[in-house]
Each structure stands twice: as C-alpha cells, then as structure tokens.
Amino acid sequence: MITVDKETRKIEFYKKHEGDKIWHVRYVGLCGHQAVSFDKKKILFLFGDYPKNFTKEEKALFDKENPYWANFFNKD
C-alpha cells in the first residue's frame, strides 16, 4: 500500500466500467501491477494488500465490482 503524493507522478487512475466506484491504477511504463484505489489517495496492491489491508467495506465493494479477482483469491 502506498499513499499518493506529489512524488507519485507515474500513475493514472481509471475506471473499468461506467458506474464503478473503484479506481484502477495504471503505472506508466510498467506492466503487471494490479492496484486499485477507493479515494485516489491510497493505493492498494492486489497481490500484497488483498484482503488484509482492505476494510470490510472496501473488500465487499471490490468483490462486487471485480468478481474475477474475488474468485481468483478465494480459490482453495
């Protein structure tokens, strides 16, 4: 997890679908980083932060808007 500040200039926020509440994060010039933000201030990485650093509400919203990833991480 990182906090966005003036030094974090190589990122772009975008939404995958109209009506989504979660921002996905694109790192300019890098591939393979799966990250999201709920407020464009704090960035959460799927492979390092999910689900332990997500609040209960953030996890529920993430799972709703991203069923593929919810299923991926919940496989036994």
Rosetta blueprint (number, residue, H / E / L):
1 M L
2 I E
3 T E
4 V L
5 D L
6 K L
7 E L
8 T L
9 R L
10 K L
11 I E
12 E E
13 F E
14 Y E
15 K L
16 K L
17 H L
18 E L
19 G L
20 D L
21 K L
22 I L
23 W E
24 H E
25 V E
26 R E
27 Y E
28 V L
29 G L
30 L L
31 C L
32 G L
33 H L
34 Q L
35 A E
36 V E
37 S E
38 F L
39 D L
40 K L
41 K L
42 K E
43 I E
44 L E
45 F E
46 L H
47 F H
48 G H
49 D H
50 Y L
51 P L
52 K L
53 N L
54 F L
55 T L
56 K H
57 E H
58 E H
59 K H
60 A H
61 L H
62 F H
63 D H
64 K H
65 E H
66 N L
67 P H
68 Y H
69 W H
70 A H
71 N H
72 F H
73 F H
74 N L
75 K L
76 D L
